[in-house]
Amino acid sequence: MAVPQGAHLLPSILEAMRCPRCSDDLRIDGEHLACGGCEARFPFREGIPLLAIQGTTETWTDRTAEETSEEYQRAYQEVDEARKYNEAYRDRWTKRWSTQREYRLLERLLSSQPRSHILLDLPSGGGRLSPQLSRYGDLLVEADIALGQLLYGKGNHGGQDPRIWMTASAFHIPFRDEAVDAVVCCRLCHHLPTPDERERLVSELLRVARRFVIMTFFGHYSMKNWVRRARAPFDGQPPKMTMTIERVRELAGEHGAELVSYSPLSRLFSGHRYALMVKG
C-alpha cells in the first residue's frame, strides 16, 4: 500500500475508521482516502487526511436552526491564525495557569482509567494538551476541523511519540462505533449555540469510544454563569452556551456510560467542568 508522505501510521488504524459521509470502508488510493460506498475521495495535505465535513444540524436532520456553529468551524483554517491562538496560550499568564490546571485535571482523570491503545483528541487544536494526553495512550490521534491548527501542531511535534493527524468534524467522527479506547474533547461544547449541537457532540463522542470519554462543558449552574446571567440586563452580554450536569448524566446513560466525575476547572473563575463518562 503506497502511503502519502507523513501519513505512515495511518494504515495501522484504517480498519477502525469509516467514511464520515456514508459510514462505509475507507482505503488509501494514491493521494486520497477513498470510500467504497459513496465513492467520496478525501485528499491529503502534508500527510493529513482531510475528512472534516463542514456544517451542522442540516447535515444530520431536516431541521434548520437559527443559530449554528458554522462560523466557528471556519476559524483557524490558516496556520497563521492558529499560531496566534496558540501563542496566546503560551504568552498570557492567565492562559498558562489555565493550561496547568487542565493538565492536573487530565492527569487525575486519565490515570484513573486503564491505559488506552488509541486515544482520540478532538478538537486537538494546535496540540496544547497533547504532551499530557500522549502519556496515557500508545497512539494519539489528533483531530480538528481546522486544518491550520493541525498544521501548526504537526509542525511543532518533534516526533517524540507516535501521532496521527486528521481533519474531522465532531458531528461526523470518521471512526466506527467503539473503535477507539477513549476520547478527550476539551473546550468545544461551549462554542455550540444550540442544545441539538451540544447533545449531538456528546452522542458522537460516546459512539466512537469503547471505554471512556473526557469532555468539557460549561455548567449551567456554575458561579460564572450565574454572574453572567445576573449582569446580562445591564451589559448586554449574550448568555453562555451551557449544559446541566443532569443532562450530561442522562446522555451518558443513553449510550451505556456513567458520569462518574464532573470537576470544575475553577469554582470561582471558570464555568468549565471536566466530565468523565465511563462505559460499563
C-alpha positions as CSV (number, residue, x, y, z in Angstrom):
1,M,0.0,0.0,0.0
2,A,1.5,3.3,-1.1
3,V,1.1,5.8,1.7
4,P,1.3,9.6,1.2
5,Q,4.4,11.2,2.8
6,G,3.8,12.0,6.5
7,A,0.9,9.5,6.9
8,H,2.9,6.3,7.5
9,L,1.0,5.4,10.7
10,L,-2.5,5.8,9.1
11,P,-2.7,2.1,7.9
12,S,-2.4,0.9,11.5
13,I,-5.9,2.4,12.3
14,L,-7.6,2.3,8.8
15,E,-9.8,-0.7,9.8
16,A,-11.1,1.3,12.7
17,M,-12.1,4.2,10.5
18,R,-15.2,4.9,8.4
19,C,-16.3,7.3,5.8
20,P,-17.8,10.4,7.5
21,R,-20.4,10.8,4.8
22,C,-21.8,7.3,4.5
23,S,-20.0,5.2,7.2
24,D,-18.6,2.7,4.7
25,D,-15.0,1.4,4.5
26,L,-12.1,3.7,3.6
27,R,-8.9,2.8,1.7
28,I,-5.8,4.6,0.7
29,D,-5.8,5.3,-3.1
30,G,-2.8,7.3,-4.1
31,E,-3.0,10.8,-2.6
32,H,-6.6,10.2,-1.4
33,L,-8.6,8.2,1.1
34,A,-11.4,6.7,-0.9
35,C,-14.8,5.4,0.2
36,G,-16.0,2.1,-1.1
37,G,-19.6,3.1,-0.6
38,C,-20.4,6.6,-1.7
39,E,-17.1,6.9,-3.7
40,A,-16.1,10.1,-1.9
41,R,-12.5,10.9,-2.1
42,F,-10.7,12.7,0.7
43,P,-7.3,14.3,-0.2
44,F,-4.2,14.6,2.0
45,R,-2.4,17.9,2.9
46,E,1.1,17.4,4.2
47,G,0.2,13.9,5.3
48,I,-3.0,14.9,7.0
49,P,-6.2,13.3,5.5
50,L,-9.0,16.0,5.1
51,L,-12.0,14.2,6.5
52,A,-13.9,17.1,8.0
53,I,-17.5,17.7,6.9
54,Q,-18.3,21.4,7.3
55,G,-21.9,22.1,8.5
56,T,-24.2,21.5,11.4
57,T,-27.8,20.3,12.0
58,E,-28.6,20.3,8.3
59,T,-26.1,17.5,7.9
60,W,-27.9,15.1,10.1
61,T,-31.6,16.3,10.3
62,D,-34.1,18.2,8.2
63,R,-34.4,21.0,10.7
64,T,-32.8,24.4,10.2
65,A,-31.5,26.1,13.4
66,E,-31.5,29.9,13.6
67,E,-28.0,29.7,15.2
68,T,-25.3,27.2,14.3
69,S,-21.6,26.7,14.9
70,E,-20.7,27.0,11.2
71,E,-18.9,30.4,11.6
72,Y,-16.8,28.9,14.4
73,Q,-16.0,25.9,12.3
74,R,-14.4,28.2,9.7
75,A,-11.9,29.7,12.2
76,Y,-8.2,28.8,12.3
77,Q,-8.1,27.1,8.9
78,E,-4.9,29.0,8.1
79,V,-1.7,28.2,10.0
80,D,-1.0,31.9,10.8
81,E,-4.4,32.2,12.6
82,A,-3.6,29.0,14.6
83,R,-0.2,30.3,15.5
84,K,-1.6,33.5,17.1
85,Y,-4.2,31.4,19.0
86,N,-1.6,29.0,20.4
87,E,1.0,31.7,21.2
88,A,-1.6,33.5,23.3
89,Y,-1.8,30.4,25.5
90,R,1.9,30.4,25.8
91,D,2.4,34.2,26.4
92,R,-0.5,35.2,28.7
93,W,-0.1,34.2,32.3
94,T,-3.9,33.6,32.8
95,K,-3.9,31.1,30.0
96,R,-0.7,29.4,31.2
97,W,-2.4,29.0,34.6
98,S,-5.5,27.5,32.9
99,T,-3.4,25.1,30.9
100,Q,-1.6,23.9,34.1
101,R,-4.9,23.4,35.9
102,E,-6.2,21.4,32.9
103,Y,-3.0,19.3,32.9
104,R,-3.7,18.4,36.5
105,L,-7.3,17.5,35.9
106,L,-6.4,15.4,32.9
107,E,-3.7,13.6,34.8
108,R,-6.2,12.7,37.6
109,L,-8.9,11.6,35.2
110,L,-6.7,9.7,32.7
111,S,-4.7,7.9,35.5
112,S,-8.0,6.6,37.0
113,Q,-8.6,4.6,33.8
114,P,-6.6,1.8,32.1
115,R,-4.1,2.9,29.5
116,S,-5.5,3.4,26.0
117,H,-4.2,1.9,22.9
118,I,-5.8,4.5,20.6
119,L,-6.6,7.8,22.3
120,L,-8.6,10.4,20.2
121,D,-8.2,14.1,21.0
122,L,-10.9,16.1,19.3
123,P,-10.6,19.0,18.9
124,S,-6.9,18.8,19.3
125,G,-6.2,22.4,18.3
126,G,-2.5,23.0,17.9
127,G,-1.6,20.3,20.4
128,R,-1.8,22.4,23.6
129,L,-2.8,19.4,25.7
130,S,-1.0,16.7,23.7
131,P,2.1,16.4,25.9
132,Q,-0.2,15.3,28.8
133,L,-2.5,13.1,26.7
134,S,0.3,11.2,24.9
135,R,1.4,9.8,28.3
136,Y,-1.8,7.8,28.6
137,G,-2.1,6.2,25.1
138,D,0.1,4.1,22.8
139,L,-1.2,6.2,19.8
140,L,-2.6,9.7,20.0
141,V,-4.9,10.7,17.2
142,E,-5.2,14.5,16.9
143,A,-8.3,15.6,15.0
144,D,-9.7,19.1,14.5
145,I,-12.0,20.7,12.0
146,A,-9.4,23.5,11.5
147,L,-6.5,22.4,9.2
148,G,-4.4,25.4,10.3
149,Q,-4.4,24.1,13.9
150,L,-3.3,20.7,12.8
151,L,-0.5,22.0,10.6
152,Y,0.7,24.1,13.5
153,G,0.6,21.2,15.9
154,K,2.3,18.8,13.5
155,G,5.0,21.3,12.7
156,N,5.8,21.6,16.4
157,H,5.5,18.0,17.4
158,G,9.2,17.0,17.2
159,G,8.4,13.3,16.6
160,Q,8.9,12.2,20.3
161,D,5.8,10.0,20.4
162,P,3.5,8.3,17.7
163,R,0.7,10.5,16.5
164,I,-1.7,10.7,13.6
165,W,-3.4,13.9,12.5
166,M,-6.6,14.3,10.6
167,T,-9.3,16.9,10.0
168,A,-12.7,15.8,11.3
169,S,-16.0,17.3,12.5
170,A,-17.1,16.3,15.9
171,F,-20.6,15.9,14.5
172,H,-19.3,13.2,12.0
173,I,-16.3,11.5,13.5
174,P,-14.7,9.2,10.9
175,F,-14.4,6.2,13.3
176,R,-16.6,3.1,13.7
177,D,-18.6,2.5,16.8
178,E,-16.4,1.9,19.8
179,A,-13.3,2.0,17.6
180,V,-11.0,3.9,19.9
181,D,-10.4,3.3,23.6
182,A,-11.1,6.8,24.7
183,V,-11.9,10.3,23.5
184,V,-10.8,13.6,25.0
185,C,-12.8,16.7,23.9
186,C,-11.8,20.0,25.6
187,R,-13.3,23.5,25.0
188,L,-15.6,22.7,22.2
189,C,-19.1,22.2,23.8
190,H,-19.3,25.8,25.0
191,H,-18.9,27.1,21.4
192,L,-22.0,25.2,20.2
193,P,-25.0,27.6,20.3
194,T,-27.9,25.1,20.3
195,P,-28.9,22.1,22.5
196,D,-29.1,20.0,19.4
197,E,-25.4,20.6,18.6
198,R,-24.3,20.1,22.2
199,E,-26.2,16.9,22.5
200,R,-25.1,15.6,19.1
201,L,-21.5,16.2,20.3
202,V,-21.9,14.1,23.4
203,S,-23.6,11.3,21.4
204,E,-20.8,11.2,18.8
205,L,-18.0,11.1,21.4
206,L,-19.7,8.2,23.2
207,R,-20.4,6.4,20.0
208,V,-16.8,6.1,19.0
209,A,-15.3,5.5,22.5
210,R,-15.1,1.9,23.7
211,R,-14.2,2.6,27.4
212,F,-14.5,6.3,28.4
213,V,-14.9,9.9,27.3
214,I,-13.5,13.1,28.9
215,M,-15.2,16.3,27.8
216,T,-15.6,19.8,29.0
217,F,-18.9,21.6,29.2
218,F,-19.9,25.0,30.7
219,G,-22.0,24.3,33.8
220,H,-25.4,26.0,33.7
221,Y,-25.5,26.4,37.5
222,S,-21.8,27.5,37.8
223,M,-20.9,30.7,39.6
224,K,-19.5,32.1,36.4
225,N,-22.8,31.6,34.5
226,W,-24.8,32.8,37.5
227,V,-22.9,36.1,37.4
228,R,-23.2,36.3,33.6
229,R,-27.0,35.9,33.8
230,A,-27.3,38.5,36.6
231,R,-25.3,41.1,34.7
232,A,-27.0,40.4,31.3
233,P,-29.7,43.1,31.7
234,F,-27.0,45.7,32.3
235,D,-24.1,44.8,30.0
236,G,-25.9,43.2,27.1
237,Q,-23.5,40.2,27.0
238,P,-25.0,37.1,25.4
239,P,-25.7,34.1,27.5
240,K,-23.2,31.3,27.9
241,M,-23.8,28.1,25.9
242,T,-24.3,25.7,28.8
243,M,-25.4,22.2,29.9
244,T,-26.6,20.9,33.2
245,I,-24.9,18.1,35.0
246,E,-28.1,16.2,35.0
247,R,-28.5,16.4,31.2
248,V,-24.9,15.2,30.7
249,R,-25.7,12.3,33.0
250,E,-28.8,11.4,31.0
251,L,-27.0,11.5,27.7
252,A,-24.2,9.3,29.2
253,G,-26.8,6.8,30.3
254,E,-28.4,6.7,26.9
255,H,-25.1,5.4,25.5
256,G,-24.3,2.9,28.2
257,A,-22.0,5.1,30.2
258,E,-21.9,6.6,33.7
259,L,-21.0,10.1,34.5
260,V,-18.5,9.4,37.3
261,S,-16.9,12.9,37.7
262,Y,-17.5,16.5,36.7
263,S,-14.7,18.5,38.3
264,P,-14.7,22.3,37.8
265,L,-11.7,24.0,36.2
266,S,-12.2,26.7,38.9
267,R,-15.2,27.1,41.1
268,L,-14.9,30.9,41.1
269,F,-13.2,31.9,37.9
270,S,-14.4,29.4,35.4
271,G,-17.6,27.7,34.5
272,H,-15.9,24.8,32.7
273,R,-16.3,21.3,34.0
274,Y,-14.3,18.2,33.1
275,A,-16.7,15.4,32.8
276,L,-15.6,11.7,32.9
277,M,-18.1,9.3,31.4
278,V,-17.2,5.6,31.7
279,K,-18.8,2.8,29.8
280,G,-19.9,-0.3,31.6
